Amino acid sequence: MPRPGCTALRWIVQGLGPGRVVAYTCSCQMTAYELVSCAGVYQIHRRTLPRQGVPPLSWTAEWWRRGEAHEWWHRLLAGQAR
């Protein structure tokens, strides 16, 4: 659950390209996330169950180097980003 004052990540439709999943959340939830490495940079991939008005696949608009990507990943899991 998002916490008050959490940072809103900007989500886009297309990612950097094919990559390797480094970490992920359970896909049994309505929304699942993957931390993906692509040519030395990282993005977060969000998959939602299809519902009206919500695109089922999206990527973070930002991309990060390894250390910063893991910080954002932990923020997302802790509810400090969404």
Rosetta silent file (secondary structure, phi, psi, omega in degrees, C-alpha in Angstrom):
SEQUENCE: MPRPGCTALRWIVQGLGPGRVVAYTCSCQMTAYELVSCAGVYQIHRRTLPRQGVPPLSWTAEWWRRGEAHEWWHRLLAGQAR
SCORE:     score description
SCORE:     0.000 S_00000001
   1 L     0.000  136.739  177.056    0.000    0.000    0.000 S_00000001
   2 L   -64.516  140.363  176.416    1.270    3.483   -0.822 S_00000001
   3 L   -92.688  155.976  176.514    2.235    5.549    2.203 S_00000001
   4 L   -57.587  136.579  178.474    1.291    9.209    2.605 S_00000001
   5 L    79.575   13.940 -179.034    3.798   11.421    0.801 S_00000001
   6 L   -69.871  157.488 -179.707    5.088    8.618   -1.427 S_00000001
   7 E   -83.458  131.509  177.775    6.850    9.468   -4.687 S_00000001
   8 L   -88.382  119.567  174.509    4.821    8.942   -7.851 S_00000001
   9 L   -80.312  149.316  178.070    6.789    7.164  -10.547 S_00000001
  10 L   -94.369  125.067 -176.496    5.986    8.070  -14.135 S_00000001
  11 E  -105.677  138.462  179.494    4.832    5.043  -16.142 S_00000001
  12 E  -125.781  172.447 -175.381    5.118    4.695  -19.922 S_00000001
  13 L   -84.372  -33.150 -173.217    4.031    2.042  -22.429 S_00000001
  14 L  -117.144  137.558  178.721    7.377    0.974  -23.887 S_00000001
  15 L   -91.197 -173.232 -179.226   10.551   -0.122  -22.122 S_00000001
  16 L   -69.984  -24.791 -177.549   14.194    0.069  -23.144 S_00000001
  17 L   144.306 -172.553  179.820   14.068   -3.303  -24.874 S_00000001
  18 L   -64.801  142.332 -178.320   14.413   -6.958  -23.975 S_00000001
  19 L  -148.278 -172.233 -179.051   16.154   -7.465  -20.689 S_00000001
  20 E  -111.181  128.594  177.746   16.798   -9.811  -17.788 S_00000001
  21 E   -73.940  123.813 -177.499   14.458   -9.922  -14.787 S_00000001
  22 E   -98.409  -36.749  179.309   16.546   -9.332  -11.654 S_00000001
  23 E  -151.087  157.137 -178.415   13.764   -9.286   -9.034 S_00000001
  24 E  -155.939  161.492  173.849    9.999   -9.638   -9.061 S_00000001
  25 L  -104.825  169.335 -177.128    6.877   -9.664   -6.929 S_00000001
  26 L   -64.342  132.018 -179.455    4.244  -12.389   -6.876 S_00000001
  27 L   -82.479    3.379  177.589    2.120  -12.468  -10.027 S_00000001
  28 L   -80.386  -10.488  179.257   -0.898  -13.670   -8.040 S_00000001
  29 L   -85.307  163.594  178.437   -1.625  -10.050   -7.035 S_00000001
  30 L   -58.604  -38.834  178.244   -3.658   -7.559   -9.074 S_00000001
  31 E  -124.022  129.736  177.962   -0.427   -5.675   -9.841 S_00000001
  32 E  -120.585  148.999 -178.827    2.965   -7.353  -10.195 S_00000001
  33 E  -124.575  150.095  174.182    6.362   -5.675  -10.613 S_00000001
  34 E  -134.597  137.313  171.375    9.677   -6.740  -12.121 S_00000001
  35 E   -94.857  119.061 -171.371   13.073   -5.086  -11.844 S_00000001
  36 E  -119.586  133.022  176.001   14.616   -5.539  -15.302 S_00000001
  37 E  -100.336  132.773  179.577   18.225   -5.054  -16.428 S_00000001
  38 E  -140.737  107.102  177.613   18.826   -4.048  -20.039 S_00000001
  39 L    54.235   41.613  175.215   22.356   -3.327  -21.291 S_00000001
  40 L    88.189   -3.273  173.894   23.570   -2.061  -17.919 S_00000001
  41 E  -119.505  161.512 -173.183   20.561    0.108  -17.046 S_00000001
  42 E  -125.486  146.896  171.977   17.472   -0.843  -15.079 S_00000001
  43 E  -137.433  162.224  174.187   13.752   -0.181  -15.302 S_00000001
  44 E  -106.715  132.394 -179.946   10.751   -1.365  -13.345 S_00000001
  45 E  -105.626  130.385  179.200    8.058   -3.207  -15.268 S_00000001
  46 E  -115.092  127.979  175.428    4.487   -3.114  -13.941 S_00000001
  47 E  -117.544  126.950  176.981    1.888   -5.677  -15.007 S_00000001
  48 E  -118.034  150.229  174.282   -1.734   -5.222  -14.008 S_00000001
  49 L   -64.795  139.186 -177.289   -4.649   -7.522  -14.587 S_00000001
  50 L   -58.582  129.508  171.583   -6.667   -6.116  -17.499 S_00000001
  51 E  -152.223  158.714 -173.123   -9.444   -3.772  -16.432 S_00000001
  52 L   -59.255  128.417  175.564  -11.143   -0.888  -18.107 S_00000001
  53 L    85.324   -2.948 -179.197   -9.014    2.250  -18.391 S_00000001
  54 E  -120.269  118.976  178.056   -5.791    0.680  -17.071 S_00000001
  55 L   -66.024  137.010 -175.592   -3.124   -0.486  -19.524 S_00000001
  56 L   -71.241  -25.234 -179.379   -2.015   -4.038  -18.638 S_00000001
  57 E  -126.291  137.850  174.717    1.724   -3.412  -19.239 S_00000001
  58 E  -157.211  161.121 -177.849    3.821   -0.389  -18.413 S_00000001
  59 E  -127.735  154.764  172.740    7.401    0.609  -17.643 S_00000001
  60 E   -67.692  141.068  177.830    8.966    3.322  -15.539 S_00000001
  61 L   -69.645  -30.873 -179.698    9.847    6.331  -17.652 S_00000001
  62 L   -82.452  157.815  169.334   13.078    6.659  -15.711 S_00000001
  63 L  -135.337  150.179 -172.362   16.028    4.323  -15.970 S_00000001
  64 E  -134.546  162.535  167.533   18.769    3.923  -13.424 S_00000001
  65 L   -78.002  169.794 -169.946   22.181    2.411  -12.807 S_00000001
  66 H   -52.662  -54.797 -176.055   22.284   -0.657  -10.559 S_00000001
  67 H   -60.364  -46.857 -179.734   22.551    0.958   -7.104 S_00000001
  68 H   -67.026  -36.445  178.551   19.903    3.588   -7.712 S_00000001
  69 H   -62.123  -42.168  179.315   17.586    1.019   -9.323 S_00000001
  70 H   -67.551  -34.186  174.694   17.737   -1.168   -6.222 S_00000001
  71 H   -61.355  -47.689  179.654   16.946    1.867   -4.029 S_00000001
  72 H   -65.160  -37.309  177.678   13.832    2.612   -6.109 S_00000001
  73 H   -60.567  -46.726  179.556   12.857   -1.058   -6.084 S_00000001
  74 H   -67.007  -36.021  175.695   12.991   -1.132   -2.275 S_00000001
  75 H   -62.455  -43.206  179.570   11.052    2.151   -2.078 S_00000001
  76 H   -61.428  -46.534 -179.330    8.350    0.685   -4.309 S_00000001
  77 H   -66.972  -29.489 -179.757    8.054   -2.457   -2.188 S_00000001
  78 H   -85.317   -2.314 -179.530    7.971   -0.399    1.038 S_00000001
  79 L    83.446   11.313 -179.767    5.149    1.814   -0.278 S_00000001
  80 L   -90.105   -6.352  175.485    7.388    4.901   -0.526 S_00000001
  81 E  -141.885  155.069  176.650    6.950    5.016   -4.326 S_00000001
  82 L  -152.845    0.000    0.000    4.091    4.045   -6.591 S_00000001
